[in-house]
Amino acid sequence: MTKGWNEKRRAFTQFYGSEDLDASVLIMPLVFFMTPSDPRMVSTIKAIMKGPKEGGLVSDGLVYRYPPDPRVDGLPGEEGTFNMCSFWLVEAMTRAGMADPEMLDQARLLFERMLGYSNHLGLYAEQTSWRGEALGNFPQAFTHLALISAAFNLDRNLDGKRLSASGGYVLLRLAHVAGLHLKSGGKTAALQSLLH
């Protein structure tokens, strides 16, 4: 933990001694490596949420896997933002939002925004270009697993915080995007349909 933390950046970085951020650190609270409300994790999330010109990874609400700079990976050309990483950010913010309601609100807004990048069937590609175009592998299973995990945890936290009468707001919203027609008591049916 000590070597992975960069005091200057006030964030966990790509590798020991690096000053570059990497979206993979967002899974630390998702796999219970550290608590989501740990001040270092919250600081890392906030650093990632800055734009690339400010050293962050978020552009127009979408998350780059690492800084979009050829010096970082040595590959020519530009990559798009990674949809899986965007859903990791939603979930990391959701979990940190248990202690910070503003972060939970931001997670919900980011989740809503991400729903707009699926196709007409509710499917996601691996990446999204700066123009909003689907790039890379399609459909991308890892993106959908991150979507389901983010939706489940966001729904649970929103219901527990202040929307207990909502009947599963996030899962109902997700089901609507996927073209499912459910009544407000249909959380289980929504989740089952997404998993099958």
C-alpha positions in Angstrom: 0.0 0.0 0.0 2.8 2.4 0.9 4.6 2.0 -2.5 1.4 2.2 -4.5 0.3 5.5 -2.9 1.8 8.7 -4.5 1.7 11.5 -2.0 2.4 14.1 -4.6 -0.7 13.0 -6.7 -2.7 12.1 -3.5 -3.7 8.9 -5.3 -2.9 5.3 -6.0 -1.0 5.2 -9.3 -0.4 2.8 -12.2 2.7 1.2 -10.6 5.2 1.7 -7.8 6.9 5.1 -8.3 4.6 6.2 -11.1 2.7 9.5 -11.2 0.2 8.2 -13.8 -3.3 7.2 -12.7 -4.8 3.9 -13.8 -8.5 3.0 -13.7 -7.7 -0.5 -12.4 -7.2 1.0 -8.9 -11.0 1.6 -8.9 -11.6 -2.1 -8.2 -9.7 -2.0 -4.9 -12.9 -1.2 -2.9 -15.0 -3.5 -5.2 -12.9 -6.6 -4.2 -12.6 -5.5 -0.6 -8.9 -4.7 -0.8 -9.6 -1.5 1.1 -12.6 0.3 2.5 -14.3 2.6 -0.1 -14.4 5.4 2.4 -10.7 5.3 3.2 -9.4 8.8 2.6 -6.8 7.6 0.2 -9.4 5.8 -1.9 -11.7 8.8 -1.9 -8.8 11.0 -2.9 -7.9 8.6 -5.7 -11.5 8.6 -7.0 -11.4 12.4 -7.0 -8.1 12.5 -8.9 -9.4 10.0 -11.5 -12.6 12.2 -11.9 -10.5 15.1 -13.2 -10.1 15.6 -16.9 -7.0 14.3 -18.8 -5.5 17.8 -19.1 -5.6 18.0 -15.3 -4.0 14.6 -14.9 -7.3 12.7 -14.4 -8.9 10.0 -16.5 -12.5 11.3 -17.0 -13.6 12.9 -20.2 -17.2 14.0 -20.6 -18.2 11.5 -17.9 -16.4 8.5 -19.5 -13.2 6.9 -18.0 -9.9 6.2 -19.8 -8.1 3.1 -18.7 -4.9 5.2 -18.2 -3.8 8.6 -19.4 -4.5 8.9 -23.1 -0.9 9.6 -24.0 1.3 7.6 -26.3 4.2 7.8 -23.8 2.2 5.7 -21.3 1.6 2.6 -23.5 3.9 3.2 -26.4 1.1 2.5 -28.9 0.3 4.8 -31.8 -3.1 6.4 -32.2 -5.8 7.0 -29.6 -7.9 4.7 -27.6 -11.4 5.5 -26.6 -12.7 5.5 -23.0 -13.3 2.1 -21.5 -16.9 1.4 -20.6 -16.0 -1.2 -18.0 -13.8 1.4 -16.3 -16.7 3.9 -16.3 -18.9 1.4 -14.5 -16.0 0.7 -12.1 -16.0 4.4 -11.3 -19.8 4.3 -10.7 -19.5 1.4 -8.3 -16.4 2.9 -6.5 -18.3 6.2 -6.1 -21.4 4.3 -5.0 -19.5 2.5 -2.2 -17.7 5.7 -1.2 -21.1 7.4 -1.2 -22.2 5.4 1.8 -20.1 8.0 3.8 -20.5 10.9 1.3 -24.0 11.4 0.0 -22.8 13.8 -2.7 -20.6 11.1 -4.2 -23.6 8.8 -4.3 -25.6 11.4 -6.2 -22.7 11.8 -8.7 -22.5 8.0 -9.1 -26.2 7.9 -10.0 -25.8 10.7 -12.6 -22.8 9.0 -14.1 -24.7 5.7 -14.3 -27.6 7.5 -16.0 -25.2 9.0 -18.5 -23.6 5.6 -19.2 -27.0 4.1 -20.0 -27.1 6.4 -23.0 -24.0 4.8 -24.6 -25.6 1.4 -25.1 -27.1 0.4 -28.4 -30.8 -0.1 -29.1 -30.6 -3.5 -27.4 -28.9 -2.2 -24.3 -25.5 -3.7 -25.3 -22.1 -2.0 -24.9 -18.9 -2.1 -26.8 -15.5 -2.3 -25.1 -14.8 1.4 -25.6 -16.6 4.7 -26.5 -14.9 7.2 -28.8 -14.9 10.9 -28.0 -17.8 11.2 -30.6 -19.8 8.6 -28.7 -19.2 5.8 -31.2 -18.8 2.2 -30.1 -15.2 1.0 -30.5 -13.4 -2.3 -29.8 -15.0 -5.7 -29.1 -18.8 -5.8 -29.4 -20.6 -6.8 -27.4 -18.1 -6.8 -24.5 -19.0 -9.2 -21.7 -16.7 -7.6 -19.2 -18.5 -4.3 -19.6 -21.8 -6.0 -19.0 -20.5 -7.6 -15.8 -19.3 -4.3 -14.5 -22.7 -2.8 -15.5 -24.6 -5.4 -13.5 -22.4 -5.0 -10.5 -22.6 -1.2 -10.5 -26.4 -1.3 -11.0 -26.9 -3.8 -8.2 -24.8 -1.8 -5.7 -26.1 1.6 -6.8 -29.7 0.3 -6.5 -29.0 -1.2 -3.1 -27.4 2.0 -1.7 -30.0 4.4 -3.2 -32.8 2.2 -1.8 -31.1 2.1 1.6 -30.4 5.9 1.7 -33.5 7.6 0.6 -35.5 5.9 -2.1 -36.9 3.0 -0.2 -40.3 3.5 -1.8 -38.7 3.5 -5.3 -39.1 -0.2 -5.9 -35.5 -0.5 -7.2 -35.0 2.7 -9.2 -31.7 1.7 -10.8 -32.8 -1.8 -11.8 -36.1 -0.5 -13.2 -34.2 2.2 -15.1 -31.8 -0.4 -16.5 -34.7 -2.7 -17.4 -36.4 0.1 -19.2 -33.2 0.8 -21.3 -33.0 -3.0 -22.0 -36.6 -2.9 -23.2 -38.1 -4.8 -20.3 -41.5 -3.8 -19.0 -41.7 -4.4 -15.3 -43.9 -3.2 -12.5 -42.3 -1.5 -9.6 -42.0 -4.7 -7.5 -40.0 -6.4 -10.2 -36.4 -6.1 -8.9 -35.8 -9.8 -8.9 -37.3 -10.2 -12.4 -35.1 -7.4 -13.7 -32.0 -8.8 -12.2 -32.8 -12.3 -13.4 -33.5 -11.1 -16.9 -30.1 -9.3 -17.0 -28.3 -12.3 -15.8 -29.8 -14.8 -18.3 
